[in-house]
Amino acid sequence: MKKQLALVTGGAQRLGRAFAFALAHKGYSIALHYRGSATEAVQTAKEIRALGVECLEIRADLTIPKKVDFLFSLVDEFDSPLKVVVNSAAVMPVGNPRELELKDWDSALDLNLRAPFLLAQQAAKRMTTGGLIVNVTDIGAQKAWSRYPSYTVSKAGLESLTKLLARALAPNIRVNAIAPGLVLPSDVVTQVQWDKLVASLPLKRPAKLEEITSTLEFLIKNEYITGQTIVVDGGYSLI
């Protein structure tokens, strides 16, 4: 069988990197998008190629619509049909709603919500024989995280967009979302804050990376699921 292609945005590090490796282990060629993490992207691509899988790291600022077109011009260079898109790239500005600057509002909405919409438009043109788009949202989409207003709104919007696209692109293209809870601590959370959050979870631990990536594998395998957000949060949504 001809190899199939997967595009992972924000694939150089953290959860995006884990998704890229999970897809590589399933035999997909990988278009590895990154923006600022050049060193990490080169290393990730090198490790994926060591698995015997084709991988090309592609730098693009997805907050600029023309760069989305540029990204897909390089995706088209692969000798493999595009079958999976994972929208993992995101930014998480910190700021009280009373004081959040416009640039921090725009940066989150442009990357976390508008970019997945533009990527879906481009992907749909190429997935002529079917495919899967997976948006990475967050359990925060269901919360009122006042410290991260633009991030929370963008992820809530992404879950709504997931449903809309699933209906619009059916039956050939399925669109779903994965909403992780606590997986990896971010730079905007101290270790003390992280430990307190973990302790509050019903399962009392953060997710393992493979517990998130296995959800992607499940969505690839089960072809009768579309328009759904799969929550993998250790019970965070219960508190």
C-alpha positions in Angstrom: 0.0 0.0 0.0 1.1 3.5 -0.7 2.2 5.4 2.4 -0.2 7.9 3.8 0.6 11.4 5.1 -0.1 13.0 8.4 0.3 16.7 9.1 0.9 17.7 12.8 1.0 21.4 13.7 3.1 22.3 16.7 4.8 19.0 16.3 8.3 19.9 17.5 7.7 19.4 21.2 5.3 18.5 24.0 2.1 16.9 23.0 2.4 17.7 19.3 5.7 15.7 19.3 4.0 12.8 20.9 1.2 12.8 18.3 3.9 12.9 15.5 5.7 9.9 16.9 2.4 8.0 17.4 1.5 8.5 13.7 5.1 7.7 12.6 4.9 4.4 14.5 1.7 3.7 12.6 3.6 4.1 9.3 2.4 7.6 8.3 4.8 10.0 6.6 5.0 13.1 8.7 4.7 16.8 7.8 6.0 18.3 11.0 5.0 21.9 11.4 6.6 24.3 13.8 7.0 28.0 14.3 9.7 29.0 16.8 11.1 25.7 18.0 13.6 25.1 15.2 16.1 23.1 17.3 13.4 20.8 18.6 11.8 20.4 15.2 15.1 19.3 13.6 15.7 16.8 16.4 12.2 15.4 16.3 12.3 15.0 12.5 15.7 13.3 12.8 14.3 10.8 15.3 11.3 10.1 13.2 13.4 9.5 10.1 15.4 7.0 12.2 12.3 4.9 12.4 12.4 4.6 8.6 9.6 7.1 8.1 9.6 10.1 5.8 9.5 13.4 7.7 9.9 17.0 6.7 9.9 19.8 9.2 8.1 22.9 7.9 8.4 26.3 9.6 5.3 28.6 9.3 3.5 31.2 11.3 -0.1 30.0 11.1 -1.4 33.3 12.4 -0.6 34.6 8.9 -3.1 33.1 6.4 -0.6 33.2 3.5 1.7 31.0 5.6 -1.0 28.3 5.8 -1.0 28.3 1.9 2.8 28.0 2.1 2.6 25.1 4.5 0.3 23.2 2.1 2.5 23.9 -0.9 5.2 21.9 0.9 2.7 19.2 2.0 2.0 18.8 -1.7 5.6 17.9 -2.2 5.1 14.5 -0.4 4.5 11.5 -2.6 1.7 10.4 -0.2 -1.9 11.4 0.1 -2.9 13.5 3.0 -5.1 11.4 5.4 -4.7 12.9 8.9 -4.3 16.4 10.2 -3.7 17.1 13.9 -4.1 20.7 15.0 -1.9 20.8 18.0 -0.3 24.2 17.7 -1.5 26.7 20.3 -0.6 29.6 22.5 -1.8 30.3 26.0 -1.6 34.0 27.0 -1.9 34.9 30.6 -4.0 37.9 31.7 -7.0 39.0 33.7 -10.0 39.8 31.5 -9.9 43.4 32.8 -6.3 43.8 31.7 -5.6 41.4 28.8 -4.0 43.2 25.9 -5.6 43.1 22.4 -2.4 41.4 21.0 -2.9 38.6 23.5 -6.5 38.2 22.6 -5.7 38.1 18.9 -2.7 35.8 19.2 -4.8 33.1 20.8 -7.8 33.4 18.5 -5.7 33.6 15.4 -3.6 30.5 16.2 -5.9 28.4 18.3 -9.1 28.9 16.3 -8.7 30.7 12.9 -5.7 28.6 11.9 -7.4 25.2 12.4 -10.3 26.6 10.2 -7.9 27.6 7.4 -6.1 24.3 7.7 -9.3 22.4 7.4 -10.2 24.3 4.3 -6.9 23.4 2.7 -7.0 19.8 3.9 -10.5 19.3 2.6 -9.2 20.1 -0.9 -6.7 17.3 -0.7 -8.6 14.6 1.2 -10.6 13.7 -1.9 -10.7 10.0 -0.9 -11.4 10.6 2.8 -9.5 11.7 5.8 -9.5 12.6 9.5 -9.0 16.0 11.1 -8.3 16.1 14.9 -8.4 19.3 16.8 -6.6 19.4 20.1 -8.7 21.4 22.5 -8.5 21.4 26.3 -10.6 20.6 29.3 -10.4 24.4 29.9 -12.9 24.9 27.0 -15.5 23.7 29.5 -14.2 25.9 32.4 -14.2 29.6 33.2 -10.4 30.0 33.5 -10.4 33.8 34.1 -6.5 33.8 34.1 -6.5 32.6 30.5 -9.5 34.3 28.8 -8.4 34.3 25.2 -7.1 30.7 25.4 -10.3 29.4 27.0 -12.5 31.1 24.5 -10.4 29.9 21.6 -10.6 26.3 22.7 -14.3 26.5 23.3 -14.7 27.9 19.8 -12.5 25.1 18.5 -14.9 22.5 19.9 -17.8 24.3 18.2 -15.8 24.5 15.0 -15.2 20.7 15.3 -18.9 20.0 15.2 -19.5 22.5 12.4 -16.8 21.0 10.2 -17.8 17.5 10.9 -21.2 18.1 9.5 -19.9 20.2 6.6 -17.2 17.9 5.4 -19.0 14.6 5.9 -19.2 11.9 4.7 -15.6 11.6 3.3 -13.8 13.6 6.0 -14.3 13.1 9.7 -13.6 15.8 12.2 -13.1 15.2 15.9 -11.4 16.8 18.9 -9.3 15.6 21.8 -9.6 17.5 25.1 -6.7 16.6 27.4 -6.6 17.6 31.0 -3.3 17.8 32.9 -0.5 16.3 30.9 2.6 18.4 31.0 3.2 21.5 33.1 3.4 24.7 31.1 5.7 27.7 31.7 2.8 29.8 33.0 2.2 27.4 36.0 4.6 27.0 38.9 5.5 23.5 40.2 3.5 24.3 43.4 0.4 25.2 41.4 0.8 22.1 39.2 1.1 19.8 42.2 -2.0 21.3 43.7 -3.9 20.8 40.5 -2.8 17.2 40.2 -3.8 16.5 43.8 -7.3 17.8 43.1 -7.9 15.3 40.3 -10.0 12.2 41.1 -7.3 10.1 39.6 -4.5 12.0 41.4 -2.0 12.0 38.6 -1.4 13.7 35.3 -2.0 11.9 32.0 0.7 9.8 30.4 1.5 10.9 26.9 0.5 7.6 25.5 -2.9 7.9 27.2 -3.5 11.0 25.0 -2.0 9.7 21.8 -3.9 6.4 22.1 -7.1 8.5 21.7 -5.8 9.7 18.3 -5.2 6.1 17.4 -8.7 5.2 18.5 -10.2 7.9 16.3 -8.2 6.7 13.3 -9.4 3.1 13.8 -13.0 3.8 14.5 -14.4 5.3 11.4 -17.9 5.8 12.7 -17.1 8.7 15.0 -17.3 12.3 13.9 -18.1 15.7 15.4 -17.1 14.5 18.9 -14.8 15.9 21.6 -13.1 13.0 23.4 -12.2 14.2 27.0 -9.1 12.6 28.5 -8.8 14.4 31.8 -8.4 12.1 34.7 -11.7 13.4 36.0 -10.8 17.1 35.9 -14.2 17.9 34.4 -15.9 16.5 37.5 -14.4 19.1 39.8 
